[in-house]
Amino acid sequence: MQTFETTEFIEARRFRFAQLSGRQASVTLSGLTVAGIVHSVLEDVSSTPKKWIIKIASR
């Protein structure tokens, strides 16, 4: 399971939609592409600016 953080609202929303529809999503981290089912999208309300923690179960 891969975990990463983003401050981009549009990207977080894309992963949330993929999670709710059960579709596979992909993201490029440090030049490495990770693809899989989105396990969770959590908003970190204690940070400024807002950030989201996304977990992807890679296949």
PDBQT receptor file of N, H, CA, C and O in Angstrom, charges set to zero:
ATOM      1  N   MET A   1       0.839  -1.164   0.000  1.00  0.00    +0.000 N 
ATOM      2  CA  MET A   1       0.000   0.000   0.000  1.00  0.00    +0.000 C 
ATOM      3  C   MET A   1       0.893   1.238   0.000  1.00  0.00    +0.000 C 
ATOM      4  O   MET A   1       1.803   1.360   0.820  1.00  0.00    +0.000 OA
ATOM      5  N   GLN A   2       0.624   2.143  -0.918  1.00  0.00    +0.000 N 
ATOM      6  H   GLN A   2      -0.116   2.044  -1.584  1.00  0.00    +0.000 HD
ATOM      7  CA  GLN A   2       1.393   3.376  -1.037  1.00  0.00    +0.000 C 
ATOM      8  C   GLN A   2       0.604   4.529  -0.418  1.00  0.00    +0.000 C 
ATOM      9  O   GLN A   2      -0.608   4.631  -0.612  1.00  0.00    +0.000 OA
ATOM     10  N   THR A   3       1.282   5.383   0.317  1.00  0.00    +0.000 N 
ATOM     11  H   THR A   3       2.266   5.299   0.476  1.00  0.00    +0.000 HD
ATOM     12  CA  THR A   3       0.663   6.547   0.934  1.00  0.00    +0.000 C 
ATOM     13  C   THR A   3       1.380   7.792   0.456  1.00  0.00    +0.000 C 
ATOM     14  O   THR A   3       2.610   7.836   0.438  1.00  0.00    +0.000 OA
ATOM     15  N   PHE A   4       0.610   8.815   0.065  1.00  0.00    +0.000 N 
ATOM     16  H   PHE A   4      -0.389   8.779   0.080  1.00  0.00    +0.000 HD
ATOM     17  CA  PHE A   4       1.217  10.085  -0.300  1.00  0.00    +0.000 C 
ATOM     18  C   PHE A   4       0.282  11.216   0.081  1.00  0.00    +0.000 C 
ATOM     19  O   PHE A   4      -0.899  10.994   0.349  1.00  0.00    +0.000 OA
ATOM     20  N   GLU A   5       0.811  12.422   0.104  1.00  0.00    +0.000 N 
ATOM     21  H   GLU A   5       1.771  12.602  -0.114  1.00  0.00    +0.000 HD
ATOM     22  CA  GLU A   5       0.052  13.615   0.483  1.00  0.00    +0.000 C 
ATOM     23  C   GLU A   5      -0.007  14.575  -0.701  1.00  0.00    +0.000 C 
ATOM     24  O   GLU A   5       0.913  14.641  -1.516  1.00  0.00    +0.000 OA
ATOM     25  N   THR A   6      -1.111  15.316  -0.774  1.00  0.00    +0.000 N 
ATOM     26  H   THR A   6      -1.858  15.263  -0.112  1.00  0.00    +0.000 HD
ATOM     27  CA  THR A   6      -1.254  16.339  -1.800  1.00  0.00    +0.000 C 
ATOM     28  C   THR A   6      -1.980  17.535  -1.210  1.00  0.00    +0.000 C 
ATOM     29  O   THR A   6      -2.788  17.395  -0.292  1.00  0.00    +0.000 OA
ATOM     30  N   THR A   7      -1.686  18.711  -1.745  1.00  0.00    +0.000 N 
ATOM     31  H   THR A   7      -1.030  18.825  -2.491  1.00  0.00    +0.000 HD
ATOM     32  CA  THR A   7      -2.398  19.923  -1.356  1.00  0.00    +0.000 C 
ATOM     33  C   THR A   7      -3.315  20.375  -2.477  1.00  0.00    +0.000 C 
ATOM     34  O   THR A   7      -3.972  21.410  -2.357  1.00  0.00    +0.000 OA
ATOM     35  N   GLU A   8      -3.372  19.616  -3.569  1.00  0.00    +0.000 N 
ATOM     36  H   GLU A   8      -2.838  18.776  -3.666  1.00  0.00    +0.000 HD
ATOM     37  CA  GLU A   8      -4.201  19.948  -4.721  1.00  0.00    +0.000 C 
ATOM     38  C   GLU A   8      -5.611  19.397  -4.540  1.00  0.00    +0.000 C 
ATOM     39  O   GLU A   8      -5.810  18.183  -4.489  1.00  0.00    +0.000 OA
ATOM     40  N   PHE A   9      -6.593  20.304  -4.444  1.00  0.00    +0.000 N 
ATOM     41  H   PHE A   9      -6.431  21.290  -4.486  1.00  0.00    +0.000 HD
ATOM     42  CA  PHE A   9      -7.982  19.907  -4.264  1.00  0.00    +0.000 C 
ATOM     43  C   PHE A   9      -8.483  19.056  -5.428  1.00  0.00    +0.000 C 
ATOM     44  O   PHE A   9      -9.169  18.057  -5.215  1.00  0.00    +0.000 OA
ATOM     45  N   ILE A  10      -8.146  19.444  -6.647  1.00  0.00    +0.000 N 
ATOM     46  H   ILE A  10      -7.589  20.256  -6.820  1.00  0.00    +0.000 HD
ATOM     47  CA  ILE A  10      -8.613  18.727  -7.843  1.00  0.00    +0.000 C 
ATOM     48  C   ILE A  10      -8.084  17.295  -7.850  1.00  0.00    +0.000 C 
ATOM     49  O   ILE A  10      -8.814  16.365  -8.194  1.00  0.00    +0.000 OA
ATOM     50  N   GLU A  11      -6.837  17.118  -7.479  1.00  0.00    +0.000 N 
ATOM     51  H   GLU A  11      -6.245  17.874  -7.200  1.00  0.00    +0.000 HD
ATOM     52  CA  GLU A  11      -6.249  15.774  -7.433  1.00  0.00    +0.000 C 
ATOM     53  C   GLU A  11      -6.919  14.927  -6.349  1.00  0.00    +0.000 C 
ATOM     54  O   GLU A  11      -7.212  13.753  -6.574  1.00  0.00    +0.000 OA
ATOM     55  N   ALA A  12      -7.159  15.510  -5.185  1.00  0.00    +0.000 N 
ATOM     56  H   ALA A  12      -6.920  16.464  -5.002  1.00  0.00    +0.000 HD
ATOM     57  CA  ALA A  12      -7.835  14.785  -4.103  1.00  0.00    +0.000 C 
ATOM     58  C   ALA A  12      -9.238  14.373  -4.535  1.00  0.00    +0.000 C 
ATOM     59  O   ALA A  12      -9.680  13.260  -4.251  1.00  0.00    +0.000 OA
ATOM     60  N   ARG A  13      -9.934  15.270  -5.219  1.00  0.00    +0.000 N 
ATOM     61  H   ARG A  13      -9.575  16.175  -5.450  1.00  0.00    +0.000 HD
ATOM     62  CA  ARG A  13     -11.276  14.962  -5.694  1.00  0.00    +0.000 C 
ATOM     63  C   ARG A  13     -11.266  13.843  -6.723  1.00  0.00    +0.000 C 
ATOM     64  O   ARG A  13     -12.161  12.998  -6.730  1.00  0.00    +0.000 OA
ATOM     65  N   ARG A  14     -10.261  13.830  -7.589  1.00  0.00    +0.000 N 
ATOM     66  H   ARG A  14      -9.534  14.517  -7.583  1.00  0.00    +0.000 HD
ATOM     67  CA  ARG A  14     -10.143  12.758  -8.594  1.00  0.00    +0.000 C 
ATOM     68  C   ARG A  14      -9.975  11.401  -7.921  1.00  0.00    +0.000 C 
ATOM     69  O   ARG A  14     -10.577  10.413  -8.343  1.00  0.00    +0.000 OA
ATOM     70  N   PHE A  15      -9.159  11.356  -6.880  1.00  0.00    +0.000 N 
ATOM     71  H   PHE A  15      -8.670  12.158  -6.537  1.00  0.00    +0.000 HD
ATOM     72  CA  PHE A  15      -8.956  10.097  -6.161  1.00  0.00    +0.000 C 
ATOM     73  C   PHE A  15     -10.186   9.698  -5.356  1.00  0.00    +0.000 C 
ATOM     74  O   PHE A  15     -10.477   8.510  -5.224  1.00  0.00    +0.000 OA
ATOM     75  N   ARG A  16     -10.909  10.672  -4.819  1.00  0.00    +0.000 N 
ATOM     76  H   ARG A  16     -10.673  11.638  -4.927  1.00  0.00    +0.000 HD
ATOM     77  CA  ARG A  16     -12.145  10.370  -4.090  1.00  0.00    +0.000 C 
ATOM     78  C   ARG A  16     -13.180   9.752  -5.027  1.00  0.00    +0.000 C 
ATOM     79  O   ARG A  16     -13.840   8.778  -4.665  1.00  0.00    +0.000 OA
ATOM     80  N   PHE A  17     -13.327  10.316  -6.238  1.00  0.00    +0.000 N 
ATOM     81  H   PHE A  17     -12.791  11.107  -6.533  1.00  0.00    +0.000 HD
ATOM     82  CA  PHE A  17     -14.254   9.752  -7.221  1.00  0.00    +0.000 C 
ATOM     83  C   PHE A  17     -13.836   8.336  -7.614  1.00  0.00    +0.000 C 
ATOM     84  O   PHE A  17     -14.685   7.456  -7.754  1.00  0.00    +0.000 OA
ATOM     85  N   ALA A  18     -12.535   8.111  -7.793  1.00  0.00    +0.000 N 
ATOM     86  H   ALA A  18     -11.845   8.825  -7.679  1.00  0.00    +0.000 HD
ATOM     87  CA  ALA A  18     -12.046   6.769  -8.137  1.00  0.00    +0.000 C 
ATOM     88  C   ALA A  18     -12.339   5.792  -7.007  1.00  0.00    +0.000 C 
ATOM     89  O   ALA A  18     -12.692   4.639  -7.256  1.00  0.00    +0.000 OA
ATOM     90  N   GLN A  19     -12.195   6.249  -5.765  1.00  0.00    +0.000 N 
ATOM     91  H   GLN A  19     -11.909   7.186  -5.562  1.00  0.00    +0.000 HD
ATOM     92  CA  GLN A  19     -12.478   5.394  -4.609  1.00  0.00    +0.000 C 
ATOM     93  C   GLN A  19     -13.956   5.013  -4.574  1.00  0.00    +0.000 C 
ATOM     94  O   GLN A  19     -14.290   3.843  -4.389  1.00  0.00    +0.000 OA
ATOM     95  N   LEU A  20     -14.838   5.990  -4.749  1.00  0.00    +0.000 N 
ATOM     96  H   LEU A  20     -14.567   6.941  -4.899  1.00  0.00    +0.000 HD
ATOM     97  CA  LEU A  20     -16.272   5.736  -4.645  1.00  0.00    +0.000 C 
ATOM     98  C   LEU A  20     -16.807   4.885  -5.788  1.00  0.00    +0.000 C 
ATOM     99  O   LEU A  20     -17.763   4.133  -5.602  1.00  0.00    +0.000 OA
ATOM    100  N   SER A  21     -16.203   4.994  -6.970  1.00  0.00    +0.000 N 
ATOM    101  H   SER A  21     -15.426   5.605  -7.122  1.00  0.00    +0.000 HD
ATOM    102  CA  SER A  21     -16.672   4.214  -8.112  1.00  0.00    +0.000 C 
ATOM    103  C   SER A  21     -15.951   2.871  -8.252  1.00  0.00    +0.000 C 
ATOM    104  O   SER A  21     -16.341   2.045  -9.077  1.00  0.00    +0.000 OA
ATOM    105  N   GLY A  22     -14.908   2.649  -7.458  1.00  0.00    +0.000 N 
ATOM    106  H   GLY A  22     -14.591   3.320  -6.788  1.00  0.00    +0.000 HD
ATOM    107  CA  GLY A  22     -14.182   1.384  -7.514  1.00  0.00    +0.000 C 
ATOM    108  C   GLY A  22     -13.229   1.279  -8.686  1.00  0.00    +0.000 C 
ATOM    109  O   GLY A  22     -12.766   0.186  -9.013  1.00  0.00    +0.000 OA
ATOM    110  N   ARG A  23     -12.927   2.413  -9.330  1.00  0.00    +0.000 N 
ATOM    111  H   ARG A  23     -13.304   3.301  -9.064  1.00  0.00    +0.000 HD
ATOM    112  CA  ARG A  23     -12.008   2.405 -10.461  1.00  0.00    +0.000 C 
ATOM    113  C   ARG A  23     -10.566   2.430  -9.997  1.00  0.00    +0.000 C 
ATOM    114  O   ARG A  23     -10.267   2.834  -8.873  1.00  0.00    +0.000 OA
ATOM    115  N   GLN A  24      -9.686   1.997 -10.866  1.00  0.00    +0.000 N 
ATOM    116  H   GLN A  24      -9.930   1.669 -11.778  1.00  0.00    +0.000 HD
ATOM    117  CA  GLN A  24      -8.265   2.034 -10.595  1.00  0.00    +0.000 C 
ATOM    118  C   GLN A  24      -7.747   3.444 -10.889  1.00  0.00    +0.000 C 
ATOM    119  O   GLN A  24      -8.181   4.079 -11.850  1.00  0.00    +0.000 OA
ATOM    120  N   ALA A  25      -6.823   3.929 -10.064  1.00  0.00    +0.000 N 
ATOM    121  H   ALA A  25      -6.470   3.413  -9.284  1.00  0.00    +0.000 HD
ATOM    122  CA  ALA A  25      -6.229   5.241 -10.256  1.00  0.00    +0.000 C 
ATOM    123  C   ALA A  25      -4.717   5.094 -10.300  1.00  0.00    +0.000 C 
ATOM    124  O   ALA A  25      -4.162   4.108  -9.815  1.00  0.00    +0.000 OA
ATOM    125  N   SER A  26      -4.055   6.090 -10.890  1.00  0.00    +0.000 N 
ATOM    126  H   SER A  26      -4.506   6.891 -11.284  1.00  0.00    +0.000 HD
ATOM    127  CA  SER A  26      -2.601   6.053 -10.942  1.00  0.00    +0.000 C 
ATOM    128  C   SER A  26      -2.041   7.421 -10.603  1.00  0.00    +0.000 C 
ATOM    129  O   SER A  26      -2.680   8.446 -10.840  1.00  0.00    +0.000 OA
ATOM    130  N   VAL A  27      -0.843   7.424 -10.046  1.00  0.00    +0.000 N 
ATOM    131  H   VAL A  27      -0.324   6.592  -9.853  1.00  0.00    +0.000 HD
ATOM    132  CA  VAL A  27      -0.146   8.654  -9.680  1.00  0.00    +0.000 C 
ATOM    133  C   VAL A  27       1.344   8.425  -9.902  1.00  0.00    +0.000 C 
ATOM    134  O   VAL A  27       1.835   7.307  -9.742  1.00  0.00    +0.000 OA
ATOM    135  N   THR A  28       2.052   9.472 -10.266  1.00  0.00    +0.000 N 
ATOM    136  H   THR A  28       1.652  10.380 -10.395  1.00  0.00    +0.000 HD
ATOM    137  CA  THR A  28       3.491   9.387 -10.453  1.00  0.00    +0.000 C 
ATOM    138  C   THR A  28       4.178  10.038  -9.257  1.00  0.00    +0.000 C 
ATOM    139  O   THR A  28       3.980  11.221  -8.980  1.00  0.00    +0.000 OA
ATOM    140  N   LEU A  29       4.982   9.255  -8.559  1.00  0.00    +0.000 N 
ATOM    141  H   LEU A  29       5.143   8.294  -8.784  1.00  0.00    +0.000 HD
ATOM    142  CA  LEU A  29       5.713   9.714  -7.383  1.00  0.00    +0.000 C 
ATOM    143  C   LEU A  29       7.199   9.531  -7.625  1.00  0.00    +0.000 C 
ATOM    144  O   LEU A  29       7.669   8.406  -7.795  1.00  0.00    +0.000 OA
ATOM    145  N   SER A  30       7.937  10.621  -7.640  1.00  0.00    +0.000 N 
ATOM    146  H   SER A  30       7.555  11.535  -7.502  1.00  0.00    +0.000 HD
ATOM    147  CA  SER A  30       9.386  10.593  -7.844  1.00  0.00    +0.000 C 
ATOM    148  C   SER A  30       9.767   9.821  -9.106  1.00  0.00    +0.000 C 
ATOM    149  O   SER A  30      10.748   9.078  -9.112  1.00  0.00    +0.000 OA
ATOM    150  N   GLY A  31       8.990  10.000 -10.170  1.00  0.00    +0.000 N 
ATOM    151  H   GLY A  31       8.193  10.604 -10.166  1.00  0.00    +0.000 HD
ATOM    152  CA  GLY A  31       9.284   9.348 -11.430  1.00  0.00    +0.000 C 
ATOM    153  C   GLY A  31       8.789   7.918 -11.530  1.00  0.00    +0.000 C 
ATOM    154  O   GLY A  31       8.978   7.279 -12.565  1.00  0.00    +0.000 OA
ATOM    155  N   LEU A  32       8.165   7.401 -10.492  1.00  0.00    +0.000 N 
ATOM    156  H   LEU A  32       8.011   7.920  -9.652  1.00  0.00    +0.000 HD
ATOM    157  CA  LEU A  32       7.658   6.032 -10.469  1.00  0.00    +0.000 C 
ATOM    158  C   LEU A  32       6.135   6.073 -10.485  1.00  0.00    +0.000 C 
ATOM    159  O   LEU A  32       5.535   6.753  -9.652  1.00  0.00    +0.000 OA
ATOM    160  N   THR A  33       5.499   5.369 -11.404  1.00  0.00    +0.000 N 
ATOM    161  H   THR A  33       5.985   4.817 -12.081  1.00  0.00    +0.000 HD
ATOM    162  CA  THR A  33       4.044   5.360 -11.500  1.00  0.00    +0.000 C 
ATOM    163  C   THR A  33       3.483   4.252 -10.625  1.00  0.00    +0.000 C 
ATOM    164  O   THR A  33       3.887   3.093 -10.725  1.00  0.00    +0.000 OA
ATOM    165  N   VAL A  34       2.546   4.627  -9.765  1.00  0.00    +0.000 N 
ATOM    166  H   VAL A  34       2.217   5.568  -9.683  1.00  0.00    +0.000 HD
ATOM    167  CA  VAL A  34       1.861   3.687  -8.882  1.00  0.00    +0.000 C 
ATOM    168  C   VAL A  34       0.407   3.639  -9.318  1.00  0.00    +0.000 C 
ATOM    169  O   VAL A  34      -0.242   4.680  -9.423  1.00  0.00    +0.000 OA
ATOM    170  N   ALA A  35      -0.111   2.447  -9.572  1.00  0.00    +0.000 N 
ATOM    171  H   ALA A  35       0.416   1.602  -9.487  1.00  0.00    +0.000 HD
ATOM    172  CA  ALA A  35      -1.504   2.281  -9.982  1.00  0.00    +0.000 C 
ATOM    173  C   ALA A  35      -2.159   1.251  -9.084  1.00  0.00    +0.000 C 
ATOM    174  O   ALA A  35      -1.534   0.276  -8.666  1.00  0.00    +0.000 OA
ATOM    175  N   GLY A  36      -3.421   1.483  -8.798  1.00  0.00    +0.000 N 
ATOM    176  H   GLY A  36      -3.928   2.275  -9.137  1.00  0.00    +0.000 HD
ATOM    177  CA  GLY A  36      -4.159   0.541  -7.976  1.00  0.00    +0.000 C 
ATOM    178  C   GLY A  36      -5.485   1.118  -7.525  1.00  0.00    +0.000 C 
ATOM    179  O   GLY A  36      -5.904   2.181  -7.985  1.00  0.00    +0.000 OA
ATOM    180  N   ILE A  37      -6.135   0.413  -6.627  1.00  0.00    +0.000 N 
ATOM    181  H   ILE A  37      -5.795  -0.450  -6.254  1.00  0.00    +0.000 HD
ATOM    182  CA  ILE A  37      -7.426   0.825  -6.091  1.00  0.00    +0.000 C 
ATOM    183  C   ILE A  37      -7.189   1.780  -4.928  1.00  0.00    +0.000 C 
ATOM    184  O   ILE A  37      -6.345   1.526  -4.069  1.00  0.00    +0.000 OA
ATOM    185  N   VAL A  38      -7.936   2.877  -4.906  1.00  0.00    +0.000 N 
ATOM    186  H   VAL A  38      -8.621   3.084  -5.605  1.00  0.00    +0.000 HD
ATOM    187  CA  VAL A  38      -7.799   3.871  -3.840  1.00  0.00    +0.000 C 
ATOM    188  C   VAL A  38      -8.435   3.310  -2.573  1.00  0.00    +0.000 C 
ATOM    189  O   VAL A  38      -9.623   2.986  -2.556  1.00  0.00    +0.000 OA
ATOM    190  N   HIS A  39      -7.649   3.199  -1.529  1.00  0.00    +0.000 N 
ATOM    191  H   HIS A  39      -6.685   3.463  -1.543  1.00  0.00    +0.000 HD
ATOM    192  CA  HIS A  39      -8.112   2.668  -0.254  1.00  0.00    +0.000 C 
ATOM    193  C   HIS A  39      -8.759   3.751   0.591  1.00  0.00    +0.000 C 
ATOM    194  O   HIS A  39      -9.827   3.535   1.165  1.00  0.00    +0.000 OA
ATOM    195  N   SER A  40      -8.118   4.928   0.675  1.00  0.00    +0.000 N 
ATOM    196  H   SER A  40      -7.251   5.104   0.209  1.00  0.00    +0.000 HD
ATOM    197  CA  SER A  40      -8.697   6.011   1.475  1.00  0.00    +0.000 C 
ATOM    198  C   SER A  40      -8.178   7.367   1.020  1.00  0.00    +0.000 C 
ATOM    199  O   SER A  40      -7.076   7.490   0.486  1.00  0.00    +0.000 OA
ATOM    200  N   VAL A  41      -9.009   8.379   1.249  1.00  0.00    +0.000 N 
ATOM    201  H   VAL A  41      -9.904   8.279   1.683  1.00  0.00    +0.000 HD
ATOM    202  CA  VAL A  41      -8.653   9.771   1.005  1.00  0.00    +0.000 C 
ATOM    203  C   VAL A  41      -9.071  10.528   2.259  1.00  0.00    +0.000 C 
ATOM    204  O   VAL A  41     -10.261  10.719   2.508  1.00  0.00    +0.000 OA
ATOM    205  N   LEU A  42      -8.087  10.958   3.050  1.00  0.00    +0.000 N 
ATOM    206  H   LEU A  42      -7.120  10.803   2.848  1.00  0.00    +0.000 HD
ATOM    207  CA  LEU A  42      -8.367  11.622   4.311  1.00  0.00    +0.000 C 
ATOM    208  C   LEU A  42      -7.882  13.061   4.278  1.00  0.00    +0.000 C 
ATOM    209  O   LEU A  42      -6.753  13.326   3.865  1.00  0.00    +0.000 OA
ATOM    210  N   GLU A  43      -8.718  13.983   4.705  1.00  0.00    +0.000 N 
ATOM    211  H   GLU A  43      -9.635  13.768   5.040  1.00  0.00    +0.000 HD
ATOM    212  CA  GLU A  43      -8.331  15.387   4.776  1.00  0.00    +0.000 C 
ATOM    213  C   GLU A  43      -7.677  15.654   6.118  1.00  0.00    +0.000 C 
ATOM    214  O   GLU A  43      -8.215  15.278   7.159  1.00  0.00    +0.000 OA
ATOM    215  N   ASP A  44      -6.522  16.297   6.102  1.00  0.00    +0.000 N 
ATOM    216  H   ASP A  44      -6.085  16.603   5.256  1.00  0.00    +0.000 HD
ATOM    217  CA  ASP A  44      -5.826  16.690   7.325  1.00  0.00    +0.000 C 
ATOM    218  C   ASP A  44      -6.281  18.108   7.665  1.00  0.00    +0.000 C 
ATOM    219  O   ASP A  44      -5.775  19.081   7.105  1.00  0.00    +0.000 OA
ATOM    220  N   VAL A  45      -7.235  18.218   8.583  1.00  0.00    +0.000 N 
ATOM    221  H   VAL A  45      -7.646  17.428   9.038  1.00  0.00    +0.000 HD
ATOM    222  CA  VAL A  45      -7.830  19.519   8.901  1.00  0.00    +0.000 C 
ATOM    223  C   VAL A  45      -6.926  20.383   9.770  1.00  0.00    +0.000 C 
ATOM    224  O   VAL A  45      -7.181  21.578   9.921  1.00  0.00    +0.000 OA
ATOM    225  N   SER A  46      -5.890  19.813  10.338  1.00  0.00    +0.000 N 
ATOM    226  H   SER A  46      -5.683  18.842  10.216  1.00  0.00    +0.000 HD
ATOM    227  CA  SER A  46      -5.004  20.568  11.222  1.00  0.00    +0.000 C 
ATOM    228  C   SER A  46      -3.907  21.319  10.470  1.00  0.00    +0.000 C 
ATOM    229  O   SER A  46      -3.146  22.070  11.080  1.00  0.00    +0.000 OA
ATOM    230  N   SER A  47      -3.818  21.128   9.169  1.00  0.00    +0.000 N 
ATOM    231  H   SER A  47      -4.437  20.518   8.674  1.00  0.00    +0.000 HD
ATOM    232  CA  SER A  47      -2.740  21.771   8.408  1.00  0.00    +0.000 C 
ATOM    233  C   SER A  47      -3.259  22.969   7.622  1.00  0.00    +0.000 C 
ATOM    234  O   SER A  47      -4.426  23.025   7.235  1.00  0.00    +0.000 OA
ATOM    235  N   THR A  48      -2.366  23.919   7.399  1.00  0.00    +0.000 N 
ATOM    236  H   THR A  48      -1.418  23.874   7.714  1.00  0.00    +0.000 HD
ATOM    237  CA  THR A  48      -2.655  25.066   6.547  1.00  0.00    +0.000 C 
ATOM    238  C   THR A  48      -1.511  25.176   5.558  1.00  0.00    +0.000 C 
ATOM    239  O   THR A  48      -0.378  25.340   6.013  1.00  0.00    +0.000 OA
ATOM    240  N   PRO A  49      -1.696  25.104   4.267  1.00  0.00    +0.000 N 
ATOM    241  CA  PRO A  49      -2.960  24.909   3.562  1.00  0.00    +0.000 C 
ATOM    242  C   PRO A  49      -3.467  23.483   3.735  1.00  0.00    +0.000 C 
ATOM    243  O   PRO A  49      -2.744  22.608   4.213  1.00  0.00    +0.000 OA
ATOM    244  N   LYS A  50      -4.723  23.259   3.340  1.00  0.00    +0.000 N 
ATOM    245  H   LYS A  50      -5.310  23.970   2.952  1.00  0.00    +0.000 HD
ATOM    246  CA  LYS A  50      -5.312  21.929   3.476  1.00  0.00    +0.000 C 
ATOM    247  C   LYS A  50      -4.486  20.913   2.709  1.00  0.00    +0.000 C 
ATOM    248  O   LYS A  50      -3.928  21.208   1.653  1.00  0.00    +0.000 OA
ATOM    249  N   LYS A  51      -4.419  19.707   3.264  1.00  0.00    +0.000 N 
ATOM    250  H   LYS A  51      -4.873  19.467   4.123  1.00  0.00    +0.000 HD
ATOM    251  CA  LYS A  51      -3.763  18.622   2.535  1.00  0.00    +0.000 C 
ATOM    252  C   LYS A  51      -4.576  17.358   2.721  1.00  0.00    +0.000 C 
ATOM    253  O   LYS A  51      -5.321  17.212   3.690  1.00  0.00    +0.000 OA
ATOM    254  N   TRP A  52      -4.419  16.452   1.779  1.00  0.00    +0.000 N 
ATOM    255  H   TRP A  52      -3.814  16.570   0.992  1.00  0.00    +0.000 HD
ATOM    256  CA  TRP A  52      -5.121  15.187   1.800  1.00  0.00    +0.000 C 
ATOM    257  C   TRP A  52      -4.103  14.065   1.798  1.00  0.00    +0.000 C 
ATOM    258  O   TRP A  52      -3.091  14.131   1.099  1.00  0.00    +0.000 OA
ATOM    259  N   ILE A  53      -4.376  13.036   2.582  1.00  0.00    +0.000 N 
ATOM    260  H   ILE A  53      -5.198  12.982   3.149  1.00  0.00    +0.000 HD
ATOM    261  CA  ILE A  53      -3.530  11.848   2.657  1.00  0.00    +0.000 C 
ATOM    262  C   ILE A  53      -4.260  10.744   1.899  1.00  0.00    +0.000 C 
ATOM    263  O   ILE A  53      -5.387  10.381   2.236  1.00  0.00    +0.000 OA
ATOM    264  N   ILE A  54      -3.605  10.223   0.882  1.00  0.00    +0.000 N 
ATOM    265  H   ILE A  54      -2.689  10.517   0.609  1.00  0.00    +0.000 HD
ATOM    266  CA  ILE A  54      -4.238   9.248  -0.018  1.00  0.00    +0.000 C 
ATOM    267  C   ILE A  54      -3.467   7.940   0.074  1.00  0.00    +0.000 C 
ATOM    268  O   ILE A  54      -2.239   7.921   0.001  1.00  0.00    +0.000 OA
ATOM    269  N   LYS A  55      -4.213   6.840   0.236  1.00  0.00    +0.000 N 
ATOM    270  H   LYS A  55      -5.211   6.855   0.295  1.00  0.00    +0.000 HD
ATOM    271  CA  LYS A  55      -3.615   5.506   0.264  1.00  0.00    +0.000 C 
ATOM    272  C   LYS A  55      -4.120   4.716  -0.922  1.00  0.00    +0.000 C 
ATOM    273  O   LYS A  55      -5.324   4.629  -1.162  1.00  0.00    +0.000 OA
ATOM    274  N   ILE A  56      -3.177   4.136  -1.669  1.00  0.00    +0.000 N 
ATOM    275  H   ILE A  56      -2.199   4.207  -1.474  1.00  0.00    +0.000 HD
ATOM    276  CA  ILE A  56      -3.506   3.328  -2.847  1.00  0.00    +0.000 C 
ATOM    277  C   ILE A  56      -2.964   1.923  -2.648  1.00  0.00    +0.000 C 
ATOM    278  O   ILE A  56      -1.782   1.735  -2.361  1.00  0.00    +0.000 OA
ATOM    279  N   ALA A  57      -3.842   0.941  -2.803  1.00  0.00    +0.000 N 
ATOM    280  H   ALA A  57      -4.802   1.094  -3.036  1.00  0.00    +0.000 HD
ATOM    281  CA  ALA A  57      -3.434  -0.457  -2.743  1.00  0.00    +0.000 C 
ATOM    282  C   ALA A  57      -2.957  -0.834  -4.138  1.00  0.00    +0.000 C 
ATOM    283  O   ALA A  57      -3.774  -1.039  -5.035  1.00  0.00    +0.000 OA
ATOM    284  N   SER A  58      -1.649  -0.927  -4.332  1.00  0.00    +0.000 N 
ATOM    285  H   SER A  58      -0.985  -0.761  -3.603  1.00  0.00    +0.000 HD
ATOM    286  CA  SER A  58      -1.099  -1.210  -5.657  1.00  0.00    +0.000 C 
ATOM    287  C   SER A  58      -1.325  -2.654  -6.048  1.00  0.00    +0.000 C 
ATOM    288  O   SER A  58      -1.426  -3.545  -5.204  1.00  0.00    +0.000 OA
ATOM    289  N   ARG A  59      -1.402  -2.860  -7.357  1.00  0.00    +0.000 N 
ATOM    290  H   ARG A  59      -1.320  -2.137  -8.042  1.00  0.00    +0.000 HD
ATOM    291  CA  ARG A  59      -1.635  -4.217  -7.871  1.00  0.00    +0.000 C 
ATOM    292  C   ARG A  59      -0.396  -4.762  -8.479  1.00  0.00    +0.000 C 
ATOM    293  O   ARG A  59      -0.393  -5.892  -8.966  1.00  0.00    +0.000 OA
TER     294      ARG A  59
